Amino acid sequence: MTSPATPTRLVDKALAPRFALLCLGIWLNAADTLVTATIMPSVAREIGGYQYFGWSVAAYLTGSIVAGACSGKLSLALGLRTATALTGLVYAIGCAMSALAPEFVTFILGRLIQGLGAGAVVALCYVAITALFPESLWPRVYGAVAGVWGAATLLGPLLGGLFAAAGFWRGAFWMFVIQAVIFVGAVLVMLPASQRDAGKGRIPTLQLVLLVVGVSLIGGAGVVASPLWAMALAVGGIAGMAAMLAANTRTHDRLLPKSAADLRTATGLGLLTIFACEAAVIGFTVYGPAFIQARHHASPLTAGYVTGAIAAGWTLCAMVFGHTPAEKDGRLVRLGAGVILLGALASAWAVARGSLIEIALAFAVLGCGFGLAHAFIARRTIAGAPSDEQAMASSAVPTAQLIGGAAGSAGAGAMANVLGFSHGIDLSLAPTNGLILFAAFTPLAVVGFWAAWRLGRNA
């Protein structure tokens, strides 16, 4: 029973500032990808770097993976308040580097540091929920925070488009610097001091190193001149990812559950579905805005909102089907994966050859597939893990998605460079090579559908 002194509403004057702080921390990460995707063509036109397009996303997501894996240890070692403030500062530094970048290599480094900061900030914000709010309000807080991701779907393309249209893409990053500084100041004031305990928790260093090496090799395949070297780097990158999974099963300090590579289990099938589907479609976020602007002479704002149809479809279907009972999980897992495959095929054709309306519709279908299936894939993935690994399986769901996004964006960048898009979108190549670029990743969507079909019948 709640005591009279315990606040019962998020809008209570004692809790509202804390909730605003939490939302700001989540927003820093939620809006970043859509804002950056919208302004990337403008970035490349000013400082070059079309050949590194995929790296702008891969670096950010790789940094987020590393930070997410290390955030728990950092919180124990420094205390929640200090750790959260420090990671907010790291994020601000990364944004400032991107804003000041005179060339694309510095920009990519800034994106990596942004990812390190943002990934840790989000993880620590979820930890902070238990420190800032009474237990009776936790479900409401988690539900309300989900709305921040929905708001980012609407506002991210708008902000990115406005800055790009004004010819001041750097301003988007300065905007995030200011927000990050406000966040750090609020953390120091609002978060309570907590006891440090550096003796607990170990970072899965080997798996993280292998993951970073694998993603880097895949991305590097697109910027070497020799086809043989490109093939060798791509194979090496895939081998690095496989080695990460092999190492994960042989150590107690795991990045993923031990059964992550075991496709006889619901956990292994679920994580493969999430990884494969994300890797298959991340290229539309990376290169979609550039193709839309080039082919249709669209403004950055228009391109941002057309690309944002993916997130809009995801959010809408997640809201409509989010309360489906567990006994219907299998149907929605299979249906959602099938819709993702259909949306990927339709989007590959639409981005390369279709109209703006056709692109938006295809993207919306793609997003709907994720909205239909994602929560239920996650539920089966977590439930299929042994009881002592269910907490790790919970964190593995977003980690698998981030790994898929990092590998897929690096692969999309490599493929785009091979197909002649290393210096921009060549309109004469767009209908043919553009179709190849996006369709090349649909086999991953097929793998995701296969894994989802098996997961759907796995109780």
VEXFITI-11714 format. One record per residue: x, y, z of N, C-alpha, C in turn. Coordinates in steps of 0.001 Angstrom, whole numbers, plus 500000, padded with zeros to 6 digits. Atoms other than C-alpha are relative to their C-alpha. Layout:
N
XYZXYZXYZ/...
***
This chain:
459
500841498799500000500000500000500000500870501243500000/499205498787500118501343503452499066499755500903501197/500140499105498861502022505731502024499574501366499521/500463498680500409500533509239502032501108500890499470/498892499131500422503993510722501518500580499597498660/499442500485501257504707508665498397499239500577498827/500696499466501179503918510458495100499386498872499187/500699501025500779501441508546492957499841500389498537/500144499548501383501637510560489709501331500541499492/498759499493500594504473511366487313500013501516499942/500073498544500093503213514960487131500092500661501371/499810499429498674503678515378490873501195500952499974/498936498986500079505838518451491487501355499473500450/498724500578499561508480516299493191500598499082498943/499533500980500979508691513822490298500133500551498592/499983499475501360508099515942487196501406500370499523/498634499693500463511697517319487080500825498744499747/499254501244500201513079513797487464499567499316498704/500498500617501225510846512514484686500506500745498772/499467499207501113511931515381482443501471499667499753/498593500385500126515571514473483142500125498663499281/499961501322500611514928510854482232499664500074498513/500408499869501403513138511805479012501087500659499157/498925499335500734515990514111478009501125499024499694/498940500986500231518534511318478448499633499013498912/500448500926501038516462508917476326499940500703498644/500128499226501244515817511630473729501344500157499295/498685499804500607519544512195473173500359498847499070/499708501156500839519790508679471784498900499756498976/501126500331500874516299508295470297499975500855498742/500092499090501146516503511342468023501248499982499132/498716499858500684520134510971467011500014499381498614/499899500707501276519782508386464248499186500680498905/500848499375501017516875510106462460500503501387499615/499447498682500312518404513573462745501223499855499097/498755500167500756521756512347461451499732499443498606/500322500544501322520245510277458627499483501087499065/500565498929500821518404513387457423501062500964499497/499010498987500383521473515629457359501218499415499292/498776500585500546524033513115456038500320500423498570/499648499506501340523733514123452351500616501402500049/499433498650499863524420517735453420501404499945500570/498656500164499428527397516603455517500984499605498909/499093500502501029528917514701452607500271501045498925/499777498965501010528407517585450190501015501034500473/499083498967499493530388519923452467501394499472500298/498677500471499571533201517768453843500412498701499307/499660501227500712533158514791451441499658498778500840/500157501204499210533090511188452588498837499114499624/501073500913500392530353509516450576500432498539500161/499540501379499900532535506402450621499968499479501432/500071500406498589532290506385454439498589500141500566/501375499757499564528516506897454579499547498977501041/500439501055499093527840503542456213500676500062501349/499252499940498747530480504204458832499385500997500979/500591499011499092528556507180460214498985499348500927/500942500750499175525911504747461463500713498870500732/499310501131499389528195501759462100500831500437501202/499181499521498891530544503810464298499140500344501206/500886499618498904527680505212466358499433498766500700/500599501190499412526035501803466869501037499135500697/498933500761499346529340500091467647500362500629501345/499742499318498733530058502717470283498901499739501010/501127500266499098526583502148471732500073498598500590/499872501374499504527200498394472000501057499925501095/498904500029499026530520498864473782499581500693501296/500404499239498818529077501478476124498929499268500793/501047500728499298525988499422476911500546498838500798/499398501132499298528150496446477849500823500436501205/499127499510498926530361498587480074499277500856501029/500660499014499143527751500844481678499732499472501400/500241500559498678526874498461484507501248500034500864/498726499967499279530517498138485511500375501429500366/499678498598499744530990501898485211499159500553501146/500884499539498934527986502540487450500449499484501354/499519500561498738529350500204490110501299500651500450/498685499461499650532835501673489939499948501461500423/500013498553499754531928505371489952498779500470500781/501272499546499464528422505472491365499117500498498870/500923499683501088525298506124489286500085501458499579/500004498577500345525414509933489471501249500379499209/498757499645500682529077510280488493500087499339498627/499933500722501271528837507619485776499081500630498963/500947499416500945525751509193484192500473501374499530/499494498680500377527227512700484272501205499876499067/498802500183500825530521511447482802499632499564498582/500376500466501342528840509614479921499242501089499229/500638498864500666526677512666479202501031500969499451/498913499128500457529878514696478952500698499409498780/499395500674501164531392512107476576499133500207498767/500914499787501119528299512400474387500123501429499468/499877498606500420528602516202474335501304500227499219/498719499871500692532279515931473313499913499406498601/500166500619501316531386513543470474499187500863499052/500813499109500833528685515909469208500809501209499544/499185498840500350531104518829469326501038499645498936/499038500442501018533682516840467334499333499897498638/500713500104501273531084516074464664499652501379499451/500362498652500435529997519719464582501195500765499440/498796499268500403533575520965464167500795499294498907/499187500835500883534776518209461819500325500701498681/499619499405501283536793519643458879499977498981498864/500056501067500999536747516249457099499311498796500632/500912501060499593534914512955457319500595499059501038/499404500909499013537420510928459360499762500524501413/500291499399498700537073513358462270498520499872500329/501437500142499798533320513239461796499655498588500483/500260501386499603533308509427462048500477499760501429/499504500150498633535445509575465198499034500656500990/500998499342499156532964512044466655498758499140500159/501173500873499927530122509660465796500251498805500918/499655501101499106531928506823467573499899500435501460/500044499491498621532334508938470713498565500335500402/501421499790499728528681510015470445499328498690500392/500600501293499704527697506359470385500400499490501371/499547500409498667529830505604473441499225500732501089/500724499218499004528164508427475341498524499674500033/501452500206500056524597507875474143499607498609500471/500324501359499572524648504100474648500040499849501508/499897500077498544525799504477478232498934500846500677/501024499137499402523404507362478946498657499283500040/501290500697500036520382505309477846499975498861501009/499959501120499056521465502244479820499907500489501445/499996499484498630522104504317482945498690500701500342/501313499398499745518809506185482537498993498944500443/500907501063499583516963502894482768500344499514501413/499601500334498633518993502055485861499491501057500973/500388498897499130518136505473487290498516500000500336/501441500045499710514406504756487114499757499470501413/500203500585498672514721502603490228500484500922501111/499493499080498985516627505354492041499160501261500118/500718498727500033514361508261491057498508499881500296/501445500128499897510851506801491257499620498866500942/500494501099499163508853504712493753499612498808499144/500226501228500762508358501107492688498607499945499396/501375500042500504504607501585492254499844500733498676/500087499216501231505307504020489382500879499465498876/499079500493501028507887501968487492499294499620498699/500651500329501278505406500500484944499574501237499215/500416498775500689504057503978484168501202500722499396/498799499324500510507571505357483777500484499317498729/499556500727501186508584502612481346499068500249498810/500948499724501068505405503153479352500130501404499452/499884498613500439505833506930479270501299500232499229/498720499844500687509484506646478236499904499495498562/500180500501501370508382504603475214499462501094499086/500518498891500791506556507735474089501089500932499493/498889499167500451509898509529473826500507499507498651/499551500560501273510900507152471050499015500347498890/501000499598500978507615507895469295500132501464499619/499822498575500278508188511642469635501218500235499114/498795499859500823511661511223468139499695499666498542/500403500347501361510029509599465099499442501208499260/500614498834500614508096512806464458500955501185499933/499195498786499900510602515431465571501396499856499407/498646500185500525513901513864464437500161500469498565/499878499525501385513363514306460677499729501497499865/500303498572500067511877517760461282501224500828500367/498827499241499566514912518999463196501142499868499005/498933500193500976517403517427460807499721500723498701/500361499335501251515513518751457790500111501506500086/499918498545499843515315522285459165501448500475499987/498589499601499985519047522450459881500641499809498628/499421500237501328519943520918456501499490501019498996/500576499031500937517558523211454620500594501385500204/499397498706499703519152526203456354501485500038499649/498576500058500333522608525048455185500888500002501229/499249499955498744523714524644458808499848498660500717/500113501321499400523890520889459452500776499904501305/499210500030498766526528521537462123499156500452501202/500855499524498923523840523299464129499232498884500681/500711501131499394522056519980464683500843499391501119/499126500565498969525075518690466594500216500973501155/499895499025498910525476521938468523498746499984500864/501236500114499228521834521576469537500098498852501006/499848501129499090522650518180471028501071500264501058/499007499621498998525742519594472743499333500769501135/500683499190498983523570522143474538499099499125500866/500889500875499240521027519493475525500798499074500924/499181500883499180523791517196476778500560500731501219/499485499222498876525272519960478946498894500222501041/501137499858499084521821520633480432499755498692500741/500207501318499393521450516893481059501027499737501092/498939500235499016524805516672482856499758500831501254/500267499150498844523965519632485078498837499492500824/501167500509499283520563518184485955500321498701500732/499601501249499346522107514781486739500723500282501309/499227499681498802524538516333489209499122500547501115/500895499423498996521665518106490954498976498991500495/501166500828499664518926515462490875500332498584500435/499727501390499649520554512050491068500653499909501365/499370500154498689521382510904494587501361499333499877/498699500672499961524922509873495434499780498547500379/500146501427499703525326506100495501501359499411500338/498770500637499566527863503778496998500719499335498836/499209500626501059530678502605494766500367498585500393/499605501389499765531542498938494386500707499503498751/499228500330501203534319498362491880500307498518499879/499638501407500024534634494678492738499027499111499266/501025500820500631531501493490490970499922500264498500/500236499835501428530827492870487311501293500034499200/498835499999500875533337492175484536499547500271498578/500318499611501369533367493592481018500431498888499043/499641501043500972533304491025478147500963500545498944/499034499285500836536458492528476656500275499281498685/499643500740501205537326489755474191498894500078498956/501106499944500955533867489689472620499857501392499397/500117498631500509533792493472472321501105500300498992/498890499784500938537227493528470649499720499291498676/500302500752501223536210490820468174498856500641499219/501122499338500663532954492636467452500458501257499271/499515498762500609534672495970466790500882499692498789/499138500389501119537278494272464586499154499503498827/500847500532501063534580492411462647499260501090499245/500723498900500641532491495524461986500954500880499191/499030499143500683535598497529461040500489499368498702/499546500678501213536762494903458552498918500014498925/501100499954500977533322494764456911499910501394499387/500033498640500516533277498544456615501205500325499134/498783499745500767536859498596455364499982499382498620/500065500649501313535943496303452477499539500954498911/500517499076501004534282499235450767500926501139499644/499141498846500259537195501658450840501385499602499500/498731500424500595540030499551449394499807499866498502/500091499999501466540793499620445695499954498598499423/499886501341500559541574495949445174498780499144500339/501129500905499719538593493559444789500399498832500891/499547501118499167540689490781446328500107500415501464/499904499500498632541438492901449388498608500222500583/501367499774499531537779493870449624499354498677500422/500560501302499662536750490198449569500637499449501276/499300500501498814539410489310452143499524500705501263/500461499246498836538291492083454485498580499596500386/501381500401499715534625491087454154499962498635500679/499937501332499392535423487433454895500578500089501412/499424499816498669537626488530457799499001500592500988/501014499404499129534792490652459186498969498982500454/500955501050499646532345487736459058500638499012500975/499288500899499094534976485529460698500123500609501395/499919499326498707535400488138463445498694499900500773/501306500120499344531660488073464168499781498571500495/500141501398499595531697484267464240500892499692501205/499093500213498871534702484307466563499439500613501275/500636499393498836532816486653468869498972499064500614/500997500942499491529962484144469134500666498781500635/499300501162499447532410481264469685500615500340501358/499407499593498719534234483185472429498937500179501068/501077499735499042530929484069474029499534498729500717/500441501263499388530131480377474668501061499400500909/498895500613499268533514479692476276500498500845501173/499569499134498907533681482393478935498821500295500915/501046499614499050531773483420482042499617501470499849/500260498563500183531991487123481090499386500187498614/500659500070501304529408487066478321499380501328499597/500736498886500591528094489771476029498573499587499681/501295500582500350525194487504474983499807498714500801/500205501275499312523569484445476590500795498879499339/499211501111500525525466481186476173499318499334498822/500753500658501072522686479856473911499778500896498789/500216499067501111522921482834471528500319499378498654/499612500619501269524591480676468869499356498634499798/500638501313500079522419477598469498498608500160499390/501268499821500704519616477565466919498983498911500325/500990500946499494517924474680468711499184500619501133/500674499346498881516813477144471392499229501223499524/500764498795500326514253479943471348500879501241500111/499122498841499838516928482351472566500886500190498784/499151499898501183519266481557469692499228500408498767/500827499648501156516475481739467111499537501453500075/500478498632499849515143484998468535501083501022499721/498904499049500225518510486741468566500430500008498536/499682500039501430519236485549465017498957500770499199/501056499257500698515860486909463873500214501494500112/499805498561499767516544490302465434501217500504499237/498766499595500688520111490492464081499799500045498489/500094500102501459519277489348460552499047501039499430/500969499030500517516212491563460115500552501421500073/499436498656499881518007494667461386501117500215498983/498910499884500967521095494017459241499457500118498580/500565499991501348518845493502456213499442501355499598/500741498777500351517076496873456430500690501293500405/499370498761499524519485499348458060500506500840498827/499537499263501174520737500296454584499005501040499508/501007499017500412517446502081453922500112501277500831/499786498818499156518126504404456868501277500727499610/498710499400500334521737504960455781499949500722498656/499951499460501365521212505542452046498657500489499472/501304499571500465517466506143451751499880501501499787/500116498548500194517581509922452344500812500528498825/499164499529501110520438510388449853499355499669498658/500673500378501242518587508460447128498754500844499780/501235499221500131515333510323447830500318501426499558/499643498627500374517011513737447630500518500070498572/499399499960501338518944512867444472498979499670498910/500924500447501055516227511046442520498789500906499852/501259499244500049513288513263443425500201501497500261/499692498591499718515063516577444062499214500476501219/500768499720498785513438516445447484500853500763501001/499296499283498927514347518678450399500427499001501071/499619500879498884516152517149453402498830499697500924/501152500211499125512955517624455405499087498917499437/500846501011500633510899515619452901500650498624500069/499287501277499959513545512900452702499984499419501407/500005500464498620513677512721456488498671499400500400/501307500519499627509957512238456850499631498743499219/500257501233500755509740509659454070500743498841500658/499236501048499313512509507667455784499409499702501368/500615500185498687510784508214459112498746499148499973/501161500886500097507844506158457796500309498625500575/499618501286499395509808503096458949499697500036501493/500224499882498557509780504286462559498529500220500315/501420499746499758506185505500462255499194498702499923/500690501276500121504967502097461051500284499093501183/499601500807498836506904500381463835499215500459501230/500665499468498809505463502672466533498502499716499978/501440500193500104501893502404465268499612498550500278/500343501406499800501822498603465091500366499523501402/499635500375498631503626498257468415498924500442500982/501061499508499129500907500377470047498716499184499829/501253500710500268498037498498468372500053498565500510/499909501424499677499319494967468999500785499722501278/499123500172498841501362495553472158499407499185501124/500633500718498886498815493939474496499477498632499589/500427501325500453498357490714472514500434498936501006/499628501020499011498293487692474883501099499077499492/498809500784500331501290485385474999499709498818499104/500285501180500804499499482430473398499938500299498503/500019499622501413499350484384470118501356500520499511/498659499539500375503060485250470091500467499410498684/499456500682501168503910482647467483499459500538498695/500601499481501227501465483990464896500577501365499635/499511498655500294502668487575465232501491500004499682/498582500118500334506331486552465186500158499640498529/499917500428501396505801484769461860499447501065499059/500601498974500847503506487436460439500932501207499877/499130498828500029505848490262461407501238499776499159/498800500293500798508934488587459918499663499918498521/500420500045501401507000487913456715499755501389499434/500234498627500444505932491552456509501326500740499832/498673499388500144509550492635457079500627499592498668/499450500477501276510662490461454143499295500664498828/500762499350501065507872491829451961500358501485499914/499653498579499990508668495405453033501396500262499484/498630499831500491512378494931452324500047499898498482/500035500160501458511681493706448789499339501212499344/500703498849500571509175496490448116500836501269500126/499195498795499785511493499134449587501207500042499079/498851500046500905514463497968447497499601500505498613/500472499537501307512428498499444330499603501472500055/500544498642499936510770501727445509501095501052500109/498942498996499831513939503546446618500756500200498696/499230499908501246515691502748443333499176500486498819/500784499724501210512774503193440926498627500617500254/501364499584499725509553504218442689499852501479500272/500319498612499658507831507511443484500140500207501499/499910499704498572507957509270446846498904499293500781/501113500654499311504548507893447765500265498503500115/499708501432499970505633504364446856501108499684501002/498940500208499022508795504718448932499435500074501415/500572499830498664506854505986451952499136498810500385/500858501151499719504320503151451681500832498749500266/499143501176499806507042500514451331500715500073501342/499330499826498711508911501957454306499031499767501159/500996500195498941505715501993456372499715498513500203/500200501444499902505134498308455567501172499360500734/498800500520499343508709497570456615499941500247501503/500091499675498581508228499365459920498904499224500697/501102500764499413504896497625460520500436498575500339/499508501344499710506675494280460307500727499941501327/499293499959498717508962495238463155499030500253501152/500971499710498948506065496669465150499145498797500345/500792501197499769504089493452464722500755498954500813/499279501172499495506855491089465770500970500275501139/498829499803499159509559492760467825499757499640501457/500250500250498577507992492661471291499805498515500277/500313501412499788506889489049470834501222499128499745/498706500670500153510257487932469487500798500150501290/499269499753498763511790489545472569499455499134501133/500600500774498909509321487794474883500406498536499906/499610501403500159510089484350473434501505499810500196/498547500087499834513824485056473346500372499965501473/499691499918498575513890485968477024499458498783500739/500605501137499313511501483224478145500730498696499703/499300501222500367513578480615476305501342499827500664/498700500084499337516710481378478296499851499333501363/500047500540498636517569479505481506499736501126501007/500384498979499024516360481314484626501178500863500434/498846499219499556519887482358485563500568500885498894/499516499179501101520409483955482121498910500897499416/501083499206500574517073485702481587500292501490500046/499623498581499954518428489070482725500955500329498856/499065499777501105521270488720480213499275499922498662/500773500099501242518792487639477529499218501281499753/500729498736500160516789490811478188500894501068499391/499076498993500538519826492997477552500525499594498632/499488500471501291520838490813474587499085500386498849/500927499641501076517703491786472638500402501313499336/499533498777500667518725495442472047501435499887499502/498616500161500449522379494368471791500053499319498638/500039500689501297521593491958468942499526500940498904/500488499029500990519682494730467181501096501000499644/498907499065500260522611497128467567501103499351499170/498969500708500771525063494508466294499551499842498548/500525500109501358522821493887463283500071501318499257/499935498683500625522600497607462603501416500400499647/498607499637500257526364498089462896500567499204498830/499481500839501085527221495134460644499304500336498677/500741499705501223524477495973458144500369501335499393/499637498685500532525389499643457838501415499995499437/498644500126500550529064498787457388499965499260498671/500129500740501248528103496240454735499358500817498896/500652499148501003525798498713452984500983501022499441/498993499058500463528627501232452835500991499355499053/499064500709500871530978498665451350499361499691498649/500706500334501245528388497557448776499780501245499144/500246498763500743527556501158447809501252500460499273/498751499574500632531201501916447099500349499108498813/499732500932501099531597498795444950499101500300498804/500984499776501062528480499767442958500074501391499386/499790498711500654529726503254442102499399501205500694/500589498878499269528203505447444808500966500597501028/499015499516499031531454506384446565500152501515499982/499883498540500071531189510033445444498630500667499863/501337499447500091527441510539445631499079499061499237/500986500825500685524284509167444064499992500359498517/499980499829501457524840508803440311498625499595499459/501363500272500450521357509102438783499945498983498866/500000500980501089522352507032435770500134498571500526/499822501330499410523244504122438101498891499640500975/500971500222498929520406504536440595498971498910499694/501042501007500229517718502401438862500523498564500003/499469501360500086520023499396438355500858499665501223/499108500283498880522867499511440859499362500332501345/500713499696498758520623501150443461499124498828500428/500826501168499703518258498204443219500861498855500536/499080501045499526521226495826443633500456500300501414/499516499596498675522476497794446640499025499581501090/500978500274498945519257497411448617499520498544499973/500472501381500091518187493993447300501055499003500461/498930500919499622521591492486448132499868499500501428/500113500374498590520622492352451798498705499254500319/501234500734499738517240490665451358500233498539500389/499765501349499467518817487192451862500071499968501525/500009499942498539519354488313455453498580500041500533/501407499989499594515635489066455686499391498612499867/500461501388500150515009485531454391500475499162501182/499477500704498821517259484177457150499183500365501234/500811499565498874515323486269459664498623499363499985/501324500618500120512021484903458334500064498519500355/499833501423499680513304481319458547500123499796501507/499821500124498549514446481822462141498705500328500728/501260499618499363511166483539463035498961498894499839/500972501067500223509146480689461509500227498869501001/499690501028499012510967478192463710499715500481501414/500266499445498673510719480494466706498500500019500291/501444499922499830506973480811466126499378498714500478/500551501274499533506457477118466791500753499469501215/499194500389498850509017476967469615499350500548501257/500686499525498792507121477143472908501040500332501048/
***
